[in-house]
C-alpha cells in the first residue's frame, strides 16, 4: 500500500510513518459513520486539496471496542461513470469495500476500491446503476515513443508478479488531456491524466518522479500499472455536478439511454 501513497505525493517509508499518517488523518479528517451488522464503521476523510485525500477507517465492535482498520490514499475523479450491473463486497473489520461491475451498456469490466462507503450511506446502493468517479493511482507510467493498441487488463493477468491487490490494473491509452498538480502537504509534483483506453475513458494520477519515457502531451500513448479506486456519487453530488444542457449532443443520443432493463 505504501507505493499507492507515492501516486498522491506522500512518502511512507516505514510502519511508523504509516501509523503517523493514519493518526493525523484520523485527527484532521472529516468524520462520517455507518452502522454495519451490529458494529459501526467510522470513516475519516482528510482532504489535502486539489482532489487529493487520505482515508482512514476505524471499526467499532458491538461491545464498544474501537480499533484501526485501514488507511489509504485517494483522489476525487472529475468525471462520472455509470456502472451496471454491479456487486459490492464489504470487509468491515478491515475497513474495506470492493465494487465489481461493468461500464453501463458495455462488456468493460471494472473492479475498484470504494473510498466513501461511510460518506454516502446505504441509500446509494439500492439503485440498479451506480454513478461513480474512477481514478487510477499509478505505481508506474511511461509515455511511449510510438502508438500502441489500447489495453485494459487486470494486472494479475498482464504481469502476475507485480499484482499486489485485486483492484490492480494494467492499461494503455491515448492522452486526451492532462494537468500538473502539486500536493499541498508535501510539495510533490503530480500529473492528472485523462486517457482513452478504447474500452473506456479513465483518469489516472501519477507522481512525476514515476513517469518515464517521452514528453507528456495530448495524443501521446501512455502505459501504466494502477491501483483503481473510486467514489460513489449520491444524489446531492450528482446535482452539484449539473452544468446545464449539453448543446453538443443530439436529441437522438438522449433517447438511446431510454431502454428497458430486464
Buried (B, 14 or more C-beta within 10 A) or exposed (E): EBBBBBBBBBEBEEEEBBEEBBEBBBEEBEEBBBEBEEBBBBBBBBBBEBBBBBBBBBBBEEEEEEEBBBBBBBBBBBEBBBBBEBEBEBEBBEBBBBBBBBBBEEEBBBBBBBBBBBBBBEEBBEEEBBBBBBBBBBBBBBBBEEEEEBBBBBBBEBEEEEBBBBBBBBBBBBBBEBEEBBBEBBEBBBBBBBBEBBBBBBBBBBBBEBBEBBEBEEEBBBBBBBBBBBBBBBEEBEEEEEEEEEEEEEEEEEEEEEEEEE
